Amino acid sequence: MRIRYDFHLHSCLSPCGDEDMTPYNLVNMAKLLDLEAIALTDHNTVGNCRSAIEAGRECGITVLPGMELCTSEEIHVVCLFPAIENAEAFGAYVKGQLPPVKNKPEVFGRQLYMDAADGVLGEEPILLVTASFLTVDALPALCAEYGGFCYPAHIDRSSFSVLSAFGMITADMGFTCAEISLNGDVGALAARHPDLNRMRIMRSSDAHYLENMMEATDTLAVEENAPAAIVRALRERGLR
């Protein structure tokens, strides 16, 4: 089967995420957009994933627990996991790899933990958009240790991308997928970086506001619409 997906979404736990991006609102907007599977990928945390999974179960949307991790080189990487337990174990490890910088809500925005029915559970005091101490080359193996799969985010952007940091992307970095922006030109990128021809190209919205969520521009072949099967499909069929 093929599923319509968006595997890069932020909730109100990301300081740059709108406060309307609650787990409940996310999954119900996904339902309106006819998506079948989404991933919640807040900056350096999986703290709202359990609530999003619960909300998704109520409305029939598969939710992968995930994270958009910022490496020490300030490269954003999408990390996806087959189960919330794997994601939360990874999240606990990553939290120990963040600098202890306090959030300033008046500057960066609030970082809200939510339940599945729009109730506020608390706020994260540590700023979540800082660069971690983890290097990009360590991530494929590290995610695999936790049962997950990762790939560099929005590689065509001029900041927080592998191309903006290194000026290149090659297969020996350990990635078999790469994400480009919804309007990114795959042909032009592949002409400059031929190893992209050996990778699956992912397209997701990176939405921080409900109005930025989009209908699917691509589909993914999976054995079933479930987080473990989706992660397995990405890992086993990462190459085109």
PyRosetta script that sets phi, psi and omega in degrees:
from pyrosetta import init, pose_from_sequence

init()
pose = pose_from_sequence("MRIRYDFHLHSCLSPCGDEDMTPYNLVNMAKLLDLEAIALTDHNTVGNCRSAIEAGRECGITVLPGMELCTSEEIHVVCLFPAIENAEAFGAYVKGQLPPVKNKPEVFGRQLYMDAADGVLGEEPILLVTASFLTVDALPALCAEYGGFCYPAHIDRSSFSVLSAFGMITADMGFTCAEISLNGDVGALAARHPDLNRMRIMRSSDAHYLENMMEATDTLAVEENAPAAIVRALRERGLR")
pose.set_psi(1, 157.4)
pose.set_omega(1, 176.8)
pose.set_phi(2, -117.8)
pose.set_psi(2, 137.9)
pose.set_omega(2, -177.4)
pose.set_phi(3, -118.3)
pose.set_psi(3, 146.7)
pose.set_omega(3, 174.6)
pose.set_phi(4, -88.6)
pose.set_psi(4, 129.0)
pose.set_omega(4, -169.5)
pose.set_phi(5, -135.0)
pose.set_psi(5, 161.0)
pose.set_omega(5, 163.9)
pose.set_phi(6, -144.0)
pose.set_psi(6, 106.1)
pose.set_omega(6, -173.1)
pose.set_phi(7, -103.3)
pose.set_psi(7, 24.8)
pose.set_omega(7, 178.0)
pose.set_phi(8, -147.7)
pose.set_psi(8, 91.2)
pose.set_omega(8, -178.2)
pose.set_phi(9, -136.0)
pose.set_psi(9, 145.4)
pose.set_omega(9, 179.5)
pose.set_phi(10, -112.9)
pose.set_psi(10, 147.2)
pose.set_omega(10, 174.4)
pose.set_phi(11, -108.3)
pose.set_psi(11, -175.0)
pose.set_omega(11, 179.0)
pose.set_phi(12, -70.9)
pose.set_psi(12, 0.2)
pose.set_omega(12, 172.4)
pose.set_phi(13, -78.7)
pose.set_psi(13, -27.9)
pose.set_omega(13, 170.7)
pose.set_phi(14, -73.1)
pose.set_psi(14, 129.3)
pose.set_omega(14, -176.3)
pose.set_phi(15, -61.8)
pose.set_psi(15, -25.3)
pose.set_omega(15, 178.1)
pose.set_phi(16, -89.5)
pose.set_psi(16, -0.1)
pose.set_omega(16, 178.1)
pose.set_phi(17, -87.1)
pose.set_psi(17, 138.8)
pose.set_omega(17, 179.8)
pose.set_phi(18, -64.4)
pose.set_psi(18, 147.3)
pose.set_omega(18, -178.7)
pose.set_phi(19, -67.5)
pose.set_psi(19, -15.5)
pose.set_omega(19, 173.8)
pose.set_phi(20, -77.6)
pose.set_psi(20, -9.6)
pose.set_omega(20, -180.0)
pose.set_phi(21, -83.4)
pose.set_psi(21, 61.7)
pose.set_omega(21, 176.6)
pose.set_phi(22, -82.1)
pose.set_psi(22, 157.9)
pose.set_omega(22, 176.1)
pose.set_phi(23, -53.4)
pose.set_psi(23, -42.3)
pose.set_omega(23, 179.4)
pose.set_phi(24, -61.5)
pose.set_psi(24, -48.1)
pose.set_omega(24, -179.1)
pose.set_phi(25, -65.6)
pose.set_psi(25, -38.2)
pose.set_omega(25, -179.7)
pose.set_phi(26, -58.6)
pose.set_psi(26, -51.3)
pose.set_omega(26, -174.3)
pose.set_phi(27, -70.9)
pose.set_psi(27, -33.6)
pose.set_omega(27, 179.4)
pose.set_phi(28, -74.4)
pose.set_psi(28, -32.4)
pose.set_omega(28, 171.9)
pose.set_phi(29, -66.7)
pose.set_psi(29, -39.1)
pose.set_omega(29, 176.4)
pose.set_phi(30, -59.3)
pose.set_psi(30, -39.2)
pose.set_omega(30, 178.2)
pose.set_phi(31, -63.3)
pose.set_psi(31, -43.4)
pose.set_omega(31, 179.2)
pose.set_phi(32, -63.4)
pose.set_psi(32, -32.8)
pose.set_omega(32, -178.8)
pose.set_phi(33, -85.2)
pose.set_psi(33, 3.2)
pose.set_omega(33, 177.5)
pose.set_phi(34, 65.7)
pose.set_psi(34, 28.0)
pose.set_omega(34, 172.3)
pose.set_phi(35, -78.6)
pose.set_psi(35, 152.1)
pose.set_omega(35, -179.7)
pose.set_phi(36, -110.1)
pose.set_psi(36, -23.3)
pose.set_omega(36, 178.8)
pose.set_phi(37, -148.3)
pose.set_psi(37, 138.3)
pose.set_omega(37, 176.3)
pose.set_phi(38, -134.0)
pose.set_psi(38, 164.7)
pose.set_omega(38, 172.0)
pose.set_phi(39, -127.2)
pose.set_psi(39, 135.2)
pose.set_omega(39, 173.3)
pose.set_phi(40, -91.8)
pose.set_psi(40, 119.3)
pose.set_omega(40, -171.7)
pose.set_phi(41, -131.0)
pose.set_psi(41, 67.2)
pose.set_omega(41, 177.8)
pose.set_phi(42, -68.3)
pose.set_psi(42, 161.2)
pose.set_omega(42, -178.9)
pose.set_phi(43, -66.5)
pose.set_psi(43, 115.6)
pose.set_omega(43, 171.2)
pose.set_phi(44, 57.2)
pose.set_psi(44, 24.9)
pose.set_omega(44, 179.5)
pose.set_phi(45, -156.5)
pose.set_psi(45, 152.7)
pose.set_omega(45, 173.3)
pose.set_phi(46, -117.0)
pose.set_psi(46, 19.9)
pose.set_omega(46, -167.9)
pose.set_phi(47, -62.2)
pose.set_psi(47, -23.9)
pose.set_omega(47, 178.4)
pose.set_phi(48, -104.3)
pose.set_psi(48, 5.6)
pose.set_omega(48, -175.7)
pose.set_phi(49, -68.0)
pose.set_psi(49, -40.1)
pose.set_omega(49, -178.4)
pose.set_phi(50, -61.5)
pose.set_psi(50, -41.2)
pose.set_omega(50, 179.1)
pose.set_phi(51, -68.1)
pose.set_psi(51, -38.0)
pose.set_omega(51, 178.8)
pose.set_phi(52, -65.5)
pose.set_psi(52, -39.1)
pose.set_omega(52, 177.4)
pose.set_phi(53, -62.1)
pose.set_psi(53, -43.3)
pose.set_omega(53, 179.3)
pose.set_phi(54, -64.2)
pose.set_psi(54, -44.4)
pose.set_omega(54, 178.8)
pose.set_phi(55, -64.8)
pose.set_psi(55, -38.2)
pose.set_omega(55, 178.9)
pose.set_phi(56, -65.5)
pose.set_psi(56, -37.3)
pose.set_omega(56, 178.4)
pose.set_phi(57, -62.3)
pose.set_psi(57, -35.8)
pose.set_omega(57, -178.9)
pose.set_phi(58, -68.4)
pose.set_psi(58, -32.8)
pose.set_omega(58, -175.9)
pose.set_phi(59, -110.4)
pose.set_psi(59, 5.1)
pose.set_omega(59, 173.9)
pose.set_phi(60, 84.0)
pose.set_psi(60, 27.1)
pose.set_omega(60, 176.8)
pose.set_phi(61, -111.6)
pose.set_psi(61, 128.1)
pose.set_omega(61, 175.4)
pose.set_phi(62, -75.5)
pose.set_psi(62, 128.4)
pose.set_omega(62, -179.9)
pose.set_phi(63, -118.8)
pose.set_psi(63, 119.7)
pose.set_omega(63, 173.0)
pose.set_phi(64, -87.0)
pose.set_psi(64, 132.9)
pose.set_omega(64, 172.1)
pose.set_phi(65, -75.2)
pose.set_psi(65, 133.4)
pose.set_omega(65, -176.6)
pose.set_phi(66, -154.4)
pose.set_psi(66, -174.0)
pose.set_omega(66, -177.0)
pose.set_phi(67, -157.4)
pose.set_psi(67, 143.8)
pose.set_omega(67, 165.9)
pose.set_phi(68, -101.9)
pose.set_psi(68, 101.2)
pose.set_omega(68, -176.1)
pose.set_phi(69, -86.9)
pose.set_psi(69, 137.9)
pose.set_omega(69, 174.6)
pose.set_phi(70, -101.7)
pose.set_psi(70, 117.8)
pose.set_omega(70, -177.4)
pose.set_phi(71, -78.2)
pose.set_psi(71, 173.7)
pose.set_omega(71, 179.2)
pose.set_phi(72, -63.8)
pose.set_psi(72, -24.0)
pose.set_omega(72, 177.4)
pose.set_phi(73, -85.9)
pose.set_psi(73, 5.3)
pose.set_omega(73, -176.7)
pose.set_phi(74, 62.5)
pose.set_psi(74, 43.7)
pose.set_omega(74, 173.3)
pose.set_phi(75, -107.9)
pose.set_psi(75, 129.9)
pose.set_omega(75, 178.0)
pose.set_phi(76, -87.2)
pose.set_psi(76, 134.4)
pose.set_omega(76, -178.0)
pose.set_phi(77, -132.0)
pose.set_psi(77, 128.4)
pose.set_omega(77, 176.3)
pose.set_phi(78, -81.6)
pose.set_psi(78, 125.7)
pose.set_omega(78, 179.3)
pose.set_phi(79, -119.0)
pose.set_psi(79, 125.3)
pose.set_omega(79, -176.9)
pose.set_phi(80, -121.8)
pose.set_psi(80, 146.6)
pose.set_omega(80, -173.6)
pose.set_phi(81, -132.7)
pose.set_psi(81, 152.7)
pose.set_omega(81, -175.6)
pose.set_phi(82, -79.6)
pose.set_psi(82, -14.5)
pose.set_omega(82, -177.9)
pose.set_phi(83, -157.0)
pose.set_psi(83, 156.1)
pose.set_omega(83, -177.4)
pose.set_phi(84, -64.3)
pose.set_psi(84, -31.8)
pose.set_omega(84, 179.9)
pose.set_phi(85, -64.1)
pose.set_psi(85, -42.0)
pose.set_omega(85, 176.9)
pose.set_phi(86, -62.2)
pose.set_psi(86, -45.5)
pose.set_omega(86, -177.4)
pose.set_phi(87, -63.5)
pose.set_psi(87, -43.3)
pose.set_omega(87, -177.7)
pose.set_phi(88, -69.3)
pose.set_psi(88, -33.8)
pose.set_omega(88, 175.0)
pose.set_phi(89, -65.2)
pose.set_psi(89, -43.5)
pose.set_omega(89, 176.3)
pose.set_phi(90, -62.5)
pose.set_psi(90, -44.2)
pose.set_omega(90, -179.6)
pose.set_phi(91, -60.4)
pose.set_psi(91, -38.3)
pose.set_omega(91, 177.8)
pose.set_phi(92, -64.6)
pose.set_psi(92, -39.1)
pose.set_omega(92, 177.6)
pose.set_phi(93, -65.4)
pose.set_psi(93, -45.9)
pose.set_omega(93, -178.5)
pose.set_phi(94, -62.7)
pose.set_psi(94, -38.2)
pose.set_omega(94, -179.7)
pose.set_phi(95, -57.9)
pose.set_psi(95, -34.6)
pose.set_omega(95, 176.9)
pose.set_phi(96, -74.1)
pose.set_psi(96, -9.0)
pose.set_omega(96, -179.7)
pose.set_phi(97, -105.5)
pose.set_psi(97, 13.5)
pose.set_omega(97, 179.0)
pose.set_phi(98, -104.4)
pose.set_psi(98, 143.9)
pose.set_omega(98, 175.1)
pose.set_phi(99, -67.1)
pose.set_psi(99, 143.9)
pose.set_omega(99, -175.7)
pose.set_phi(100, -79.1)
pose.set_psi(100, 59.0)
pose.set_omega(100, 179.1)
pose.set_phi(101, -91.6)
pose.set_psi(101, 126.2)
pose.set_omega(101, -179.3)
pose.set_phi(102, -75.7)
pose.set_psi(102, 140.3)
pose.set_omega(102, 175.3)
pose.set_phi(103, -70.9)
pose.set_psi(103, 145.2)
pose.set_omega(103, 170.7)
pose.set_phi(104, -115.0)
pose.set_psi(104, 93.9)
pose.set_omega(104, -174.2)
pose.set_phi(105, -54.9)
pose.set_psi(105, -33.0)
pose.set_omega(105, -179.4)
pose.set_phi(106, -70.0)
pose.set_psi(106, -18.3)
pose.set_omega(106, 179.3)
pose.set_phi(107, -102.5)
pose.set_psi(107, -51.6)
pose.set_omega(107, -172.3)
pose.set_phi(108, -97.8)
pose.set_psi(108, -20.4)
pose.set_omega(108, -175.8)
pose.set_phi(109, 107.8)
pose.set_psi(109, 158.0)
pose.set_omega(109, 178.7)
pose.set_phi(110, -74.0)
pose.set_psi(110, 154.3)
pose.set_omega(110, 179.3)
pose.set_phi(111, -121.7)
pose.set_psi(111, 93.3)
pose.set_omega(111, -166.5)
pose.set_phi(112, -100.4)
pose.set_psi(112, 126.2)
pose.set_omega(112, 167.5)
pose.set_phi(113, -85.4)
pose.set_psi(113, 131.3)
pose.set_omega(113, -175.6)
pose.set_phi(114, -125.7)
pose.set_psi(114, 154.0)
pose.set_omega(114, 168.5)
pose.set_phi(115, -91.3)
pose.set_psi(115, -175.3)
pose.set_omega(115, -173.4)
pose.set_phi(116, -77.5)
pose.set_psi(116, -5.4)
pose.set_omega(116, -177.2)
pose.set_phi(117, -122.7)
pose.set_psi(117, 29.6)
pose.set_omega(117, 175.4)
pose.set_phi(118, 74.4)
pose.set_psi(118, 16.2)
pose.set_omega(118, 174.3)
pose.set_phi(119, -85.4)
pose.set_psi(119, 136.3)
pose.set_omega(119, 178.2)
pose.set_phi(120, -81.0)
pose.set_psi(120, 125.3)
pose.set_omega(120, -179.4)
pose.set_phi(121, -96.4)
pose.set_psi(121, -21.4)
pose.set_omega(121, -178.5)
pose.set_phi(122, 158.6)
pose.set_psi(122, -174.6)
pose.set_omega(122, 178.9)
pose.set_phi(123, -128.3)
pose.set_psi(123, 144.6)
pose.set_omega(123, 176.4)
pose.set_phi(124, -84.5)
pose.set_psi(124, 122.8)
pose.set_omega(124, -177.2)
pose.set_phi(125, -79.0)
pose.set_psi(125, -26.4)
pose.set_omega(125, -178.0)
pose.set_phi(126, -85.7)
pose.set_psi(126, 132.7)
pose.set_omega(126, 180.0)
pose.set_phi(127, -63.2)
pose.set_psi(127, 127.4)
pose.set_omega(127, -171.8)
pose.set_phi(128, -95.3)
pose.set_psi(128, -5.6)
pose.set_omega(128, -176.4)
pose.set_phi(129, -100.1)
pose.set_psi(129, 11.2)
pose.set_omega(129, 177.0)
pose.set_phi(130, -77.9)
pose.set_psi(130, 161.8)
pose.set_omega(130, 173.9)
pose.set_phi(131, -72.7)
pose.set_psi(131, 135.9)
pose.set_omega(131, 176.4)
pose.set_phi(132, -79.8)
pose.set_psi(132, 179.5)
pose.set_omega(132, 176.1)
pose.set_phi(133, -90.6)
pose.set_psi(133, 5.3)
pose.set_omega(133, -176.7)
pose.set_phi(134, -89.9)
pose.set_psi(134, 135.9)
pose.set_omega(134, 180.0)
pose.set_phi(135, -90.8)
pose.set_psi(135, 152.9)
pose.set_omega(135, -174.8)
pose.set_phi(136, -63.8)
pose.set_psi(136, -33.6)
pose.set_omega(136, -177.8)
pose.set_phi(137, -70.0)
pose.set_psi(137, -19.8)
pose.set_omega(137, -179.5)
pose.set_phi(138, -85.2)
pose.set_psi(138, -14.8)
pose.set_omega(138, -168.8)
pose.set_phi(139, -70.8)
pose.set_psi(139, -43.4)
pose.set_omega(139, -179.3)
pose.set_phi(140, -55.1)
pose.set_psi(140, -45.5)
pose.set_omega(140, -179.9)
pose.set_phi(141, -71.1)
pose.set_psi(141, -37.8)
pose.set_omega(141, -179.5)
pose.set_phi(142, -64.9)
pose.set_psi(142, -45.8)
pose.set_omega(142, 177.5)
pose.set_phi(143, -61.0)
pose.set_psi(143, -40.4)
pose.set_omega(143, 179.8)
pose.set_phi(144, -62.1)
pose.set_psi(144, -34.1)
pose.set_omega(144, 177.5)
pose.set_phi(145, -60.0)
pose.set_psi(145, -29.5)
pose.set_omega(145, 180.0)
pose.set_phi(146, -99.7)
pose.set_psi(146, 14.6)
pose.set_omega(146, 177.9)
pose.set_phi(147, 80.6)
pose.set_psi(147, 8.4)
pose.set_omega(147, -173.5)
pose.set_phi(148, -103.0)
pose.set_psi(148, -174.8)
pose.set_omega(148, -177.4)
pose.set_phi(149, -144.0)
pose.set_psi(149, 142.3)
pose.set_omega(149, -177.5)
pose.set_phi(150, -139.6)
pose.set_psi(150, 159.2)
pose.set_omega(150, 176.1)
pose.set_phi(151, -156.1)
pose.set_psi(151, 152.8)
pose.set_omega(151, -177.9)
pose.set_phi(152, -67.6)
pose.set_psi(152, 139.2)
pose.set_omega(152, -176.6)
pose.set_phi(153, -88.0)
pose.set_psi(153, 152.3)
pose.set_omega(153, 173.0)
pose.set_phi(154, 26.1)
pose.set_psi(154, 62.9)
pose.set_omega(154, -172.4)
pose.set_phi(155, -64.8)
pose.set_psi(155, -19.0)
pose.set_omega(155, -177.6)
pose.set_phi(156, -86.8)
pose.set_psi(156, -0.8)
pose.set_omega(156, -178.3)
pose.set_phi(157, -82.7)
pose.set_psi(157, 158.8)
pose.set_omega(157, -174.7)
pose.set_phi(158, -85.7)
pose.set_psi(158, 0.4)
pose.set_omega(158, 176.6)
pose.set_phi(159, -149.0)
pose.set_psi(159, 153.8)
pose.set_omega(159, 178.0)
pose.set_phi(160, 55.5)
pose.set_psi(160, 34.8)
pose.set_omega(160, 178.2)
pose.set_phi(161, -130.3)
pose.set_psi(161, 161.1)
pose.set_omega(161, -179.9)
pose.set_phi(162, -66.2)
pose.set_psi(162, -33.3)
pose.set_omega(162, 179.2)
pose.set_phi(163, -74.2)
pose.set_psi(163, -35.9)
pose.set_omega(163, 178.3)
pose.set_phi(164, -70.1)
pose.set_psi(164, -29.9)
pose.set_omega(164, -179.3)
pose.set_phi(165, -83.0)
pose.set_psi(165, -44.2)
pose.set_omega(165, -172.6)
pose.set_phi(166, -110.4)
pose.set_psi(166, -20.9)
pose.set_omega(166, -176.5)
pose.set_phi(167, 77.5)
pose.set_psi(167, 8.5)
pose.set_omega(167, -178.9)
pose.set_phi(168, -159.6)
pose.set_psi(168, 161.1)
pose.set_omega(168, 168.3)
pose.set_phi(169, -140.6)
pose.set_psi(169, 127.1)
pose.set_omega(169, -176.7)
pose.set_phi(170, -131.1)
pose.set_psi(170, 155.8)
pose.set_omega(170, -177.2)
pose.set_phi(171, -62.4)
pose.set_psi(171, -28.5)
pose.set_omega(171, -177.3)
pose.set_phi(172, -74.5)
pose.set_psi(172, -0.6)
pose.set_omega(172, 171.8)
pose.set_phi(173, -73.6)
pose.set_psi(173, -12.8)
pose.set_omega(173, 176.5)
pose.set_phi(174, 97.8)
pose.set_psi(174, 4.3)
pose.set_omega(174, -179.4)
pose.set_phi(175, -101.2)
pose.set_psi(175, 138.4)
pose.set_omega(175, 175.4)
pose.set_phi(176, -111.5)
pose.set_psi(176, -2.4)
pose.set_omega(176, 174.2)
pose.set_phi(177, -131.2)
pose.set_psi(177, 158.7)
pose.set_omega(177, 172.4)
pose.set_phi(178, -149.6)
pose.set_psi(178, 144.2)
pose.set_omega(178, 179.0)
pose.set_phi(179, -101.6)
pose.set_psi(179, 136.7)
pose.set_omega(179, 170.9)
pose.set_phi(180, -120.5)
pose.set_psi(180, 161.4)
pose.set_omega(180, 179.8)
pose.set_phi(181, -64.0)
pose.set_psi(181, 160.6)
pose.set_omega(181, -175.2)
pose.set_phi(182, -57.1)
pose.set_psi(182, -34.8)
pose.set_omega(182, -178.8)
pose.set_phi(183, -102.4)
pose.set_psi(183, 13.6)
pose.set_omega(183, -179.2)
pose.set_phi(184, -68.0)
pose.set_psi(184, 148.4)
pose.set_omega(184, -178.2)
pose.set_phi(185, -95.7)
pose.set_psi(185, 99.1)
pose.set_omega(185, -177.2)
pose.set_phi(186, -61.7)
pose.set_psi(186, -43.3)
pose.set_omega(186, -177.7)
pose.set_phi(187, -60.5)
pose.set_psi(187, -44.3)
pose.set_omega(187, -179.5)
pose.set_phi(188, -66.4)
pose.set_psi(188, -40.6)
pose.set_omega(188, 178.5)
pose.set_phi(189, -64.6)
pose.set_psi(189, -44.4)
pose.set_omega(189, -178.3)
pose.set_phi(190, -66.9)
pose.set_psi(190, -30.3)
pose.set_omega(190, 177.3)
pose.set_phi(191, -64.8)
pose.set_psi(191, -35.7)
pose.set_omega(191, 179.8)
pose.set_phi(192, -86.6)
pose.set_psi(192, -26.1)
pose.set_omega(192, -176.4)
pose.set_phi(193, -132.6)
pose.set_psi(193, 81.3)
pose.set_omega(193, -170.0)
pose.set_phi(194, -58.2)
pose.set_psi(194, -25.6)
pose.set_omega(194, -179.4)
pose.set_phi(195, -64.5)
pose.set_psi(195, -17.2)
pose.set_omega(195, 175.5)
pose.set_phi(196, -63.3)
pose.set_psi(196, -25.0)
pose.set_omega(196, 177.6)
pose.set_phi(197, -65.6)
pose.set_psi(197, -16.1)
pose.set_omega(197, 179.4)
pose.set_phi(198, -99.1)
pose.set_psi(198, 3.1)
pose.set_omega(198, -176.6)
pose.set_phi(199, -115.8)
pose.set_psi(199, 151.2)
pose.set_omega(199, 169.0)
pose.set_phi(200, -74.0)
pose.set_psi(200, 132.0)
pose.set_omega(200, 177.9)
pose.set_phi(201, -97.5)
pose.set_psi(201, 122.8)
pose.set_omega(201, 179.6)
pose.set_phi(202, -101.4)
pose.set_psi(202, 144.6)
pose.set_omega(202, 174.5)
pose.set_phi(203, -129.3)
pose.set_psi(203, 122.9)
pose.set_omega(203, 176.8)
pose.set_phi(204, -141.7)
pose.set_psi(204, 169.2)
pose.set_omega(204, -168.6)
pose.set_phi(205, -82.8)
pose.set_psi(205, -26.6)
pose.set_omega(205, -171.7)
pose.set_phi(206, 54.1)
pose.set_psi(206, 38.1)
pose.set_omega(206, -174.4)
pose.set_phi(207, -71.4)
pose.set_psi(207, 133.7)
pose.set_omega(207, 172.8)
pose.set_phi(208, -110.2)
pose.set_psi(208, -8.1)
pose.set_omega(208, 179.3)
pose.set_phi(209, -133.1)
pose.set_psi(209, 148.3)
pose.set_omega(209, -179.3)
pose.set_phi(210, -56.9)
pose.set_psi(210, -38.6)
pose.set_omega(210, -178.1)
pose.set_phi(211, -70.3)
pose.set_psi(211, -13.0)
pose.set_omega(211, 177.4)
pose.set_phi(212, -89.8)
pose.set_psi(212, -8.8)
pose.set_omega(212, 175.5)
pose.set_phi(213, -68.0)
pose.set_psi(213, 143.4)
pose.set_omega(213, -172.3)
pose.set_phi(214, -129.1)
pose.set_psi(214, 157.3)
pose.set_omega(214, 168.4)
pose.set_phi(215, -64.1)
pose.set_psi(215, 154.7)
pose.set_omega(215, -176.8)
pose.set_phi(216, -63.4)
pose.set_psi(216, 137.9)
pose.set_omega(216, 174.2)
pose.set_phi(217, -102.8)
pose.set_psi(217, -3.9)
pose.set_omega(217, -178.6)
pose.set_phi(218, -152.3)
pose.set_psi(218, 165.8)
pose.set_omega(218, 175.8)
pose.set_phi(219, -128.0)
pose.set_psi(219, 162.6)
pose.set_omega(219, -179.8)
pose.set_phi(220, -128.2)
pose.set_psi(220, 132.7)
pose.set_omega(220, 177.7)
pose.set_phi(221, -81.3)
pose.set_psi(221, 125.4)
pose.set_omega(221, -179.9)
pose.set_phi(222, -138.9)
pose.set_psi(222, 159.1)
pose.set_omega(222, 176.1)
pose.set_phi(223, -72.0)
pose.set_psi(223, -36.1)
pose.set_omega(223, 175.0)
pose.set_phi(224, -154.8)
pose.set_psi(224, 159.2)
pose.set_omega(224, -178.7)
pose.set_phi(225, -86.3)
pose.set_psi(225, 79.7)
pose.set_omega(225, -179.3)
pose.set_phi(226, -147.3)
pose.set_psi(226, 147.9)
pose.set_omega(226, -175.5)
pose.set_phi(227, -53.4)
pose.set_psi(227, -45.8)
pose.set_omega(227, -178.2)
pose.set_phi(228, -63.1)
pose.set_psi(228, -40.3)
pose.set_omega(228, 179.6)
pose.set_phi(229, -68.6)
pose.set_psi(229, -35.6)
pose.set_omega(229, 179.4)
pose.set_phi(230, -68.1)
pose.set_psi(230, -46.3)
pose.set_omega(230, 177.8)
pose.set_phi(231, -61.7)
pose.set_psi(231, -40.3)
pose.set_omega(231, 178.8)
pose.set_phi(232, -63.2)
pose.set_psi(232, -41.5)
pose.set_omega(232, 179.9)
pose.set_phi(233, -65.0)
pose.set_psi(233, -40.8)
pose.set_omega(233, 178.4)
pose.set_phi(234, -64.7)
pose.set_psi(234, -40.9)
pose.set_omega(234, -178.7)
pose.set_phi(235, -69.8)
pose.set_psi(235, -45.1)
pose.set_omega(235, -174.0)
pose.set_phi(236, -81.3)
pose.set_psi(236, -26.9)
pose.set_omega(236, -176.7)
pose.set_phi(237, -119.5)
pose.set_psi(237, 31.9)
pose.set_omega(237, 179.9)
pose.set_phi(238, -59.9)
pose.set_psi(238, -36.9)
pose.set_omega(238, 177.4)
pose.set_phi(239, -78.4)
pose.set_psi(239, 144.7)
pose.set_omega(239, -179.0)
pose.set_phi(240, -65.6)
pose.dump_pdb("model.pdb")
